[in-house]
Amino acid sequence: MKKLLSVLLLVTMLAIGATPAFAANANAAKRGTLFTLAGEITAINGDVVSVLVRSGSSVVRPFLGQILDITTTANTRFLLKTPDGTVTITLEDLEVGDKVSVQGSVADDVWMATRITVGAKLIH
């Protein structure tokens, strides 16, 4: 009987400990798969920035050498690296040819930027 109670207690403790991990996975699924990429802007159409991918995280690697359309929102942060640091800019400050790094998430083939930084060093 004592062994059975010990086993039940152990199983209960494991289940309680695993609950936060399951919740984290559910939240990740809601926001999509996170990505990081570096490349060059090839076009800007409204809130969509097209980027020729030069490098990136594992999610991005199948798209190296291709152009991805990255959607921006009112919550997307735009930054510019300068010799003195990093400053905030706007979508309107982006230009075709800019070298950028992008962080965001992809879900249902929609690439959504949370941050775009101009002045990224591209690794080929």
C-alpha positions in Angstrom: 0.0 0.0 0.0 2.9 2.4 0.9 4.5 1.7 -2.5 1.3 2.4 -4.3 0.9 5.7 -2.6 4.5 6.6 -3.3 4.0 5.8 -7.0 0.7 7.8 -7.2 2.4 10.8 -5.5 5.3 10.6 -7.9 3.0 10.5 -11.0 1.0 13.4 -9.6 4.1 15.5 -9.0 5.3 14.7 -12.6 2.0 15.8 -14.0 2.0 19.0 -12.1 5.6 19.8 -13.2 4.8 19.1 -16.9 1.8 21.5 -17.0 3.8 24.7 -17.5 5.7 23.1 -20.4 2.4 22.1 -22.1 1.1 25.6 -21.6 4.3 27.2 -23.1 3.9 24.9 -26.2 0.3 26.0 -26.6 1.3 29.7 -26.5 4.1 29.1 -29.0 1.6 27.5 -31.4 -0.7 30.5 -31.1 2.0 33.0 -32.0 3.6 30.8 -34.7 7.2 29.6 -35.2 9.8 32.2 -34.3 12.4 33.1 -37.0 15.5 35.3 -37.5 16.8 36.2 -40.9 19.2 38.6 -42.6 19.0 39.9 -46.1 18.4 42.8 -48.5 15.2 44.6 -49.1 14.0 44.1 -52.7 10.6 45.9 -52.5 8.3 47.7 -50.2 4.6 47.5 -50.9 2.4 49.1 -48.1 3.1 47.1 -45.0 4.9 44.3 -46.8 8.7 44.3 -47.0 10.2 41.8 -49.5 13.6 40.5 -48.4 16.1 38.5 -50.4 17.2 36.0 -47.7 21.0 35.6 -47.2 21.1 33.8 -43.8 18.8 32.8 -41.0 17.5 30.4 -38.4 16.6 26.8 -39.1 13.0 27.9 -40.1 14.5 30.3 -42.7 17.3 28.1 -44.2 15.1 26.4 -46.8 14.5 29.9 -48.2 18.1 31.0 -48.6 18.5 32.9 -51.9 14.7 33.4 -52.2 12.6 36.5 -51.6 10.2 36.4 -48.6 7.4 38.8 -48.2 7.5 40.0 -44.5 4.3 41.6 -43.2 4.7 44.5 -40.7 2.1 45.7 -38.2 1.6 48.7 -35.9 3.6 46.6 -33.3 6.7 46.0 -35.5 9.8 47.9 -34.3 12.0 49.5 -36.8 15.6 50.2 -35.9 18.8 51.6 -37.5 22.3 50.6 -36.4 24.6 53.5 -36.4 28.3 53.8 -35.3 27.0 55.4 -32.1 24.3 52.8 -31.4 20.8 51.9 -32.5 18.0 54.4 -33.1 14.3 54.0 -33.7 13.1 54.6 -37.3 9.8 54.0 -39.1 8.6 51.8 -42.0 8.8 54.9 -44.2 12.6 55.1 -43.5 13.2 51.7 -45.1 14.6 51.6 -48.7 15.1 49.1 -51.4 18.7 47.8 -51.1 18.9 48.2 -47.3 20.6 45.3 -45.5 18.4 44.2 -42.7 17.9 41.6 -40.0 14.4 40.6 -39.2 12.9 38.8 -36.2 9.3 37.6 -36.1 7.1 34.6 -36.4 5.6 32.5 -39.3 2.2 30.8 -39.2 0.1 29.6 -42.1 2.8 30.9 -44.5 2.5 34.4 -43.2 5.8 35.9 -42.2 5.2 38.5 -39.5 7.9 40.9 -38.4 8.3 41.9 -34.7 11.5 43.8 -35.4 13.4 45.0 -38.6 16.9 46.4 -38.1 18.6 48.3 -40.9 22.4 48.0 -41.1 22.7 44.2 -40.5 26.0 42.5 -41.4 25.1 39.8 -43.9 26.9 36.5 -43.7 27.0 34.6 -47.1 
